[in-house]
Amino acid sequence: MIYRTAGWALLVGWLAGSTCWAQPPEPGPEYRILKKDVGRWIAKMKMWEGPGDPIEAEGTEINRMVGPYFVVSDFKVELNGQPFAGHGVFGYDAEKKKYVGSWIDSMSPIAMHMVGEYD
């Protein structure tokens, strides 16, 4: 618990000294695009594990804004009788001028990080 508290103290200290803490940027049109994904969605998916017919599943995705800058996504579905859950954070990096995201899920030991354009 001490380590976690120390980590949060370091984060808050860093934010207090950064320019984003003192004067956060006004959300521009790049951030309004993110708001379009907010809500509760029925997710229909197809997944191919190889040649042949795909596995089809229907689940839910719930997206919410965290402040004006980021969308947090929670995804749940059942695949082949197994529960699958994923969690993502997506936003726009004003310094890189790119959309960014991170994704983790219950079937992969890898955290995925994305950087790209919106089209």
Protein Blocks (a to p, Z undefined) as FASTA:
>chain_A
ZZmmmmmmmmmmmmmmpmklmmccdddfklmmmmmmgccddddddddfbecjdddddddd
ddddehjkbccddddddeehiacdddddddddfklopacdddddfkbcbdcddddddZZ
